[in-house]
Amino acid sequence: MTKPVIIIGVGGYSANLVDMMRDANTAAGREIWRPVGFVDDDPEKNNKNYYGLPVLGSLNDASRFNDAYFINAIGSTKSATLKPKIIARAGVPPERFDTLIHSSAFVSPSANIGPGPAITPNCRVVPAAHF
């Protein structure tokens, strides 16, 4: 099943996530992930393209994309502590957030990874980590 994915946030990290999805598709020899665009609260970014994909609206628009999954790309040092509140504003239930794990990452079997994060290339998730 191909998963249409909307990325929350526009910036360098979100472009990295698009690359990760495309890399996973190439490795699988089929389309697993279909990045369809971004949502971002910066009005300067709305209705523009970023990294070849459209910015579909603000975070408040996320809930209208009923068939899409979401992955979080908000993670700057300025916004990290605000992340749970920002994501809650999307009005999207947790089961519509997906987790993207790059094939070169190591994730301990005892780690607890909830919905929505991305584990980037060559990362190591240690035992008992929780996020």
C-alpha positions as CSV (number, residue, x, y, z in Angstrom):
1,M,0.0,0.0,0.0
2,T,1.4,3.4,-1.0
3,K,1.1,6.0,1.9
4,P,0.4,9.5,0.9
5,V,2.3,11.7,3.3
6,I,2.1,15.3,4.3
7,I,5.1,16.8,6.2
8,I,4.5,19.2,9.0
9,G,6.9,22.1,8.6
10,V,8.9,23.5,5.7
11,G,12.7,23.7,5.9
12,G,15.9,21.8,5.5
13,Y,14.8,18.9,7.7
14,S,11.6,18.5,5.8
15,A,13.6,18.2,2.5
16,N,15.6,15.5,4.2
17,L,12.5,13.6,5.0
18,V,11.4,13.8,1.3
19,D,14.8,12.3,0.4
20,M,14.4,9.6,3.0
21,M,11.0,8.6,1.5
22,R,12.3,8.5,-2.0
23,D,15.3,6.5,-0.8
24,A,13.0,4.0,0.9
25,N,11.0,3.7,-2.3
26,T,14.1,3.0,-4.4
27,A,15.4,0.4,-2.0
28,A,12.0,-1.4,-2.0
29,G,11.7,-1.2,-5.7
30,R,8.2,0.2,-5.4
31,E,6.4,3.2,-4.0
32,I,5.8,2.9,-0.3
33,W,5.8,6.6,0.5
34,R,4.2,9.3,-1.7
35,P,5.2,12.7,-0.3
36,V,2.3,15.0,-1.4
37,G,3.3,18.2,0.2
38,F,3.7,20.3,3.4
39,V,1.7,22.3,5.9
40,D,3.4,25.3,7.5
41,D,2.1,28.3,9.5
42,D,4.4,30.8,7.7
43,P,2.0,32.6,5.3
44,E,4.9,33.5,3.1
45,K,5.3,29.8,2.3
46,N,1.6,29.0,1.5
47,N,0.7,28.2,-2.1
48,K,4.3,27.9,-3.1
49,N,6.5,24.9,-3.9
50,Y,9.3,23.7,-1.7
51,Y,11.6,20.9,-2.8
52,G,9.3,20.1,-5.7
53,L,6.2,19.7,-3.6
54,P,3.4,22.2,-2.8
55,V,2.8,23.9,0.5
56,L,-0.8,22.9,1.0
57,G,-1.7,25.4,3.7
58,S,-1.3,26.0,7.4
59,L,-1.2,23.5,10.3
60,N,-4.9,24.2,10.8
61,D,-5.6,22.9,7.3
62,A,-4.0,19.5,8.1
63,S,-7.3,17.8,9.3
64,R,-8.9,18.3,5.9
65,F,-6.5,15.9,4.2
66,N,-8.4,12.7,5.3
67,D,-6.5,10.2,3.2
68,A,-3.0,11.4,4.2
69,Y,-0.5,10.3,6.8
70,F,1.7,12.9,8.5
71,I,5.3,13.1,9.6
72,N,6.7,15.8,11.8
73,A,9.5,17.9,10.6
74,I,9.4,20.5,13.4
75,G,12.5,20.2,15.4
76,S,14.5,23.4,15.6
77,T,16.0,24.3,19.0
78,K,13.5,27.2,19.1
79,S,10.5,25.0,18.6
80,A,11.4,21.6,20.2
81,T,9.7,22.3,23.5
82,L,6.6,23.6,21.7
83,K,6.4,20.6,19.4
84,P,3.5,18.8,21.2
85,K,1.3,21.9,21.3
86,I,2.1,22.7,17.6
87,I,1.3,19.2,16.5
88,A,-1.9,19.1,18.6
89,R,-3.1,22.2,16.6
90,A,-3.1,20.1,13.5
91,G,-6.2,18.3,14.8
92,V,-5.0,15.0,13.3
93,P,-5.5,11.8,15.4
94,P,-2.3,10.0,16.4
95,E,-3.0,7.0,14.2
96,R,-2.6,9.2,11.1
97,F,1.0,10.1,12.1
98,D,3.5,7.7,10.6
99,T,7.1,6.9,11.6
100,L,9.8,7.0,9.1
101,I,13.0,5.0,9.9
102,H,15.9,5.0,7.5
103,S,17.4,1.6,6.7
104,S,20.8,2.7,7.9
105,A,19.5,3.6,11.4
106,F,19.8,1.3,14.3
107,V,16.8,1.2,16.7
108,S,17.1,-0.8,19.9
109,P,14.4,-3.4,20.3
110,S,13.6,-1.9,23.7
111,A,13.1,1.6,22.4
112,N,9.6,2.9,22.4
113,I,9.0,5.1,19.4
114,G,5.5,6.7,19.1
115,P,3.8,7.9,15.9
116,G,5.2,10.8,13.9
117,P,9.0,10.9,14.3
118,A,11.6,10.3,11.7
119,I,14.8,8.4,12.4
120,T,17.4,9.7,10.0
121,P,20.3,8.0,8.3
122,N,23.0,6.5,10.5
123,C,21.1,7.4,13.7
124,R,21.2,5.2,16.7
125,V,18.3,4.9,19.1
126,V,19.5,3.6,22.4
127,P,17.9,1.0,24.6
128,A,14.8,2.2,26.6
129,A,14.6,5.5,24.6
130,H,11.1,6.9,24.5
131,F,9.8,9.4,22.1
